[in-house]
Amino acid sequence: MEAYLDNAATTRAFPEVKEVMVKLLEEEFGNPSSRHTKGIAAEQYVKEARNVIAGSLKCQPKEIVFSSGGTESNNIALLGSALANRRAGKHIVTTRIEHPSIHEPLLFLEEMGYQITYLPVDKNGQVSVSAVEDALRDDTILVSVMYVNNEVGSVQPIEEIGQMLQKKKPGILFHVDAIQAYGKYKIIPKKCNIDLMSVSAHKIHGPKGVGFLYIKDGIKIRPILFGGGQQNGMRSGTENVPGIAGMAAAVEIMYQGQAAKREKMYQLKHTFMQKLQEIHGATIHAVDGIPIEETAPHIVSVGFDGVKSEVMLHALAQEGVYVSSGSACSSNHPALSGTLQAIGVNPKLLDATLRFSFSVETTEEEIAYAIRAIEKVLPVLRKFIRH
């Protein structure tokens, strides 16, 4: 048996996603910018996908810009808004637990003379609204806060931050990295006063290499890719029509009975956490004293005392249990997790933590099998390390 519990890294595409993508690769393969029949047919798929996604967000179709995924969406949001609004100021507010695709563009902006305020979070990985408010300055042009943390599953008070910004500083742009949240939650950008929001398809059973950025109509933002002027000049380059259509198919499925899908993942998480608490030396991060419903439904971060995370990861993989030792996007550059340090994890667990993540396809059998595998390999690894 196998248990794939690395869904925060990527998910398996739904069959319907594969079906529409194959059709567009083999039959309706025209360039959507071409004016002949094949091109017009491809353009229609892009238009329909934009309508589907806009429907899920209760926004206008023109507010959706397709990208190559979450990293590009985050880069467009940060760099594009910073460049467009630099005359108003060069100060940006974010948190210490953002994804590398937020952190790295901000480091680049710092080199260009921008000032970045990195806010601390509590032991559960949550930033306070008052901390965001206190960090605002007259020259603040952007606040960027992720909806769900990709490593520990903490959920930020996005709606409250948006309301505070609208009341206190309505001119400041609010960007939300919703890559781990979209599809799991009902997100209405206008209700949350979100100006920019990043999404990636392969986190919701769509294809890799495609995503979108919600850009509220009327805000100032510059493109960072130049060329043929596609998507009204905001993101030049021939649209990835199979990927876009595949993403739309995944969106439709994820938002059908979404509350029930989320509840199923919470039930799996509850069962998994209960079993983990029975294992000696297992510490679950970012769940101290808060209801499980205040955390993401699909992510559990666990430290195993006395065992290196990479060693544990490979031992579980040999048993057919697939997990992550942190953010998959930074796995090629091993280092101690800034997120775990930010929430005050015991130093001995910084390099002994694994991330287990579920999806709508995860089964109770997979959870039970993973627990058995942990119980099997953990004593052996600890005994080996002691010797």
SVG drawing of the C-alpha trace seen along z (x, -y; Angstrom):
<svg xmlns="http://www.w3.org/2000/svg" viewBox="-22 -60 49 62">
<polyline fill="none" stroke="black" stroke-width="0.4" points="0.0,0.0 1.0,-3.6 0.0,-6.8 0.6,-10.1 0.5,-12.8 2.4,-15.5 -0.6,-17.4 0.7,-20.8 3.6,-20.2 1.3,-19.1 -1.9,-17.1 -2.9,-14.5 -4.8,-16.0 -8.5,-15.1 -9.5,-12.8 -11.6,-15.7 -8.5,-17.9 -6.6,-15.3 -9.5,-14.9 -9.8,-18.5 -6.1,-19.1 -5.6,-16.1 -8.4,-17.4 -6.7,-20.8 -3.3,-19.3 -4.6,-17.1 -7.6,-18.8 -8.2,-22.4 -4.5,-23.3 -4.7,-26.7 -3.0,-29.9 -5.7,-32.0 -4.3,-35.1 -4.8,-33.7 -7.9,-34.9 -8.8,-31.7 -11.2,-29.0 -8.7,-27.0 -7.5,-30.2 -11.0,-31.4 -11.9,-28.0 -8.8,-28.1 -9.6,-31.7 -13.1,-30.6 -11.6,-28.0 -9.5,-30.8 -12.6,-33.0 -14.7,-30.2 -12.0,-29.5 -11.8,-33.1 -15.5,-33.1 -15.4,-30.0 -12.6,-31.4 -14.3,-34.8 -17.5,-33.0 -15.6,-31.3 -14.4,-34.6 -17.5,-36.7 -15.4,-39.1 -15.2,-40.3 -13.6,-38.1 -11.3,-40.9 -9.8,-40.9 -8.2,-37.5 -4.8,-37.3 -3.4,-33.9 0.2,-33.1 2.7,-30.2 1.8,-29.5 2.0,-30.8 5.6,-32.0 5.0,-34.2 1.7,-35.5 3.4,-36.6 6.2,-38.2 3.8,-40.2 1.9,-41.3 4.9,-42.5 7.1,-43.8 4.3,-45.2 2.6,-47.1 5.9,-48.3 7.1,-49.8 3.7,-51.3 3.4,-53.0 6.9,-54.0 6.1,-57.7 3.7,-57.2 6.3,-55.5 8.7,-52.6 7.6,-50.8 6.1,-47.3 4.7,-45.3 4.8,-41.5 5.3,-38.6 8.3,-36.5 6.6,-33.3 5.9,-34.0 6.8,-31.7 10.2,-32.1 8.3,-33.5 7.3,-36.4 10.5,-36.7 12.9,-36.6 11.2,-39.4 11.1,-41.5 14.8,-41.1 15.2,-42.2 13.1,-45.3 15.2,-46.0 18.2,-46.2 16.3,-48.8 15.8,-51.0 12.5,-49.8 12.0,-49.2 10.4,-46.0 8.9,-45.5 8.8,-41.8 6.2,-41.2 6.5,-38.5 3.9,-35.8 2.7,-33.9 3.4,-30.3 0.6,-29.2 2.0,-31.1 -0.6,-33.9 0.1,-37.6 -2.1,-40.1 -4.2,-42.7 -2.8,-45.3 0.8,-44.4 -0.1,-45.1 -1.8,-48.4 1.1,-49.5 3.6,-48.8 1.8,-51.2 3.5,-54.4 2.7,-57.4 4.9,-55.9 3.5,-52.3 2.2,-51.2 1.6,-47.5 0.8,-44.8 1.4,-41.2 0.1,-38.4 -0.4,-34.8 -3.8,-33.2 -2.5,-29.8 1.1,-29.0 2.5,-26.3 4.6,-24.7 2.5,-24.6 -1.0,-25.4 -1.6,-28.5 -4.5,-30.7 -4.2,-34.5 -7.0,-37.0 -7.2,-38.1 -10.7,-39.6 -9.9,-41.5 -6.6,-42.9 -8.5,-43.9 -11.1,-45.7 -8.5,-47.5 -6.7,-48.7 -9.8,-49.9 -10.7,-51.9 -7.3,-53.2 -5.3,-53.4 -7.6,-52.7 -4.8,-53.7 -2.5,-50.8 -2.7,-47.8 -3.4,-44.4 -1.9,-41.3 -2.8,-37.8 -0.9,-34.7 -3.8,-32.2 -2.0,-29.3 -2.7,-27.0 -6.1,-28.4 -7.9,-28.7 -10.2,-25.7 -10.3,-25.0 -12.1,-28.2 -14.7,-30.4 -12.7,-33.6 -14.5,-36.7 -11.7,-39.3 -14.1,-42.3 -15.5,-41.2 -12.0,-41.0 -10.8,-44.2 -8.1,-42.2 -6.5,-44.0 -4.2,-41.2 -4.4,-37.5 -2.2,-34.7 -3.3,-31.1 -1.6,-28.0 -3.5,-25.2 -1.5,-22.2 -2.5,-22.7 -6.2,-22.0 -5.8,-19.0 -5.1,-21.0 -1.9,-20.9 1.5,-22.3 2.8,-25.4 -0.3,-27.4 -2.1,-29.7 -3.7,-33.2 -3.5,-36.5 -6.6,-38.4 -6.1,-42.1 -8.8,-44.4 -10.1,-46.6 -8.6,-50.0 -5.5,-49.5 -2.1,-50.7 0.2,-47.8 2.9,-47.4 3.6,-44.3 7.0,-42.6 6.8,-40.6 6.8,-42.3 6.1,-41.0 3.0,-40.4 0.7,-42.3 -1.6,-39.4 -4.1,-39.7 -4.3,-43.5 -0.6,-43.8 -0.5,-42.7 1.1,-39.3 2.6,-38.9 3.1,-35.5 0.9,-32.9 -1.6,-31.6 -1.2,-28.0 -4.6,-27.0 -4.5,-23.3 -3.3,-24.4 -5.8,-27.2 -8.7,-24.9 -7.4,-22.2 -7.3,-24.6 -10.8,-25.7 -12.0,-22.1 -10.3,-21.6 -11.9,-24.8 -15.4,-23.6 -14.8,-20.3 -13.2,-21.8 -16.1,-24.3 -18.8,-21.7 -19.7,-20.8 -16.7,-22.6 -17.8,-22.8 -18.2,-19.0 -14.8,-18.5 -13.2,-20.8 -15.0,-19.0 -13.7,-15.6 -10.1,-16.9 -10.7,-18.3 -11.9,-14.8 -8.8,-13.2 -6.6,-15.8 -8.4,-15.2 -7.9,-11.5 -4.2,-11.8 -3.5,-14.3 -5.1,-12.0 -2.9,-9.1 0.2,-11.3 -0.4,-12.4 0.0,-8.8 3.5,-8.5 6.3,-9.3 8.4,-12.3 6.0,-13.6 5.2,-17.3 2.5,-18.9 3.4,-22.5 1.1,-25.6 -1.9,-24.0 -1.4,-25.1 -4.7,-26.0 -6.7,-26.8 -9.5,-24.8 -8.5,-22.7 -11.0,-24.6 -8.8,-27.7 -6.0,-25.9 -5.8,-24.8 -7.8,-21.5 -5.0,-19.8 -1.6,-20.5 0.0,-18.9 3.5,-19.8 5.2,-17.3 8.5,-17.2 10.0,-13.8 12.5,-14.2 15.8,-12.5 15.4,-11.9 16.6,-14.1 13.7,-15.0 15.5,-13.9 16.3,-10.5 12.7,-10.1 11.4,-11.2 13.4,-8.6 12.5,-5.8 8.8,-6.6 9.2,-6.7 10.6,-3.2 7.4,-2.2 5.4,-3.9 4.5,-7.0 5.3,-10.2 5.6,-13.5 7.8,-16.6 10.5,-18.0 9.3,-21.6 8.4,-23.7 8.9,-21.7 9.7,-24.9 12.9,-25.4 13.8,-21.7 16.8,-22.1 18.3,-24.6 18.2,-22.8 18.3,-25.1 16.5,-25.5 13.0,-26.6 12.4,-30.3 8.8,-29.6 9.6,-27.1 12.0,-29.5 9.5,-32.3 6.9,-30.3 9.5,-29.4 9.8,-25.7 12.3,-23.9 15.7,-24.1 16.2,-20.3 13.0,-20.0 14.0,-22.5 15.8,-19.8 13.4,-17.0 10.1,-18.1 8.0,-16.7 4.9,-18.1 2.0,-15.8 -0.7,-17.2 -4.0,-15.9 -6.4,-16.4 -10.0,-15.6 -8.8,-12.3 -6.9,-11.2 -8.5,-8.2 -8.8,-7.0 -6.9,-3.9 -3.9,-6.1 -4.0,-7.9 -4.0,-4.6 -1.2,-3.2 0.9,-6.3 0.6,-6.0 1.6,-2.4 4.6,-3.3 5.6,-6.0 5.3,-3.6 7.4,-1.1 10.3,-3.2 10.6,-5.7 11.9,-3.3 14.4,-1.8 15.8,-5.2 16.0,-6.4 17.8,-3.2 20.2,-3.5 21.0,-7.2 21.6,-6.5 24.2,-3.9"/>
</svg>
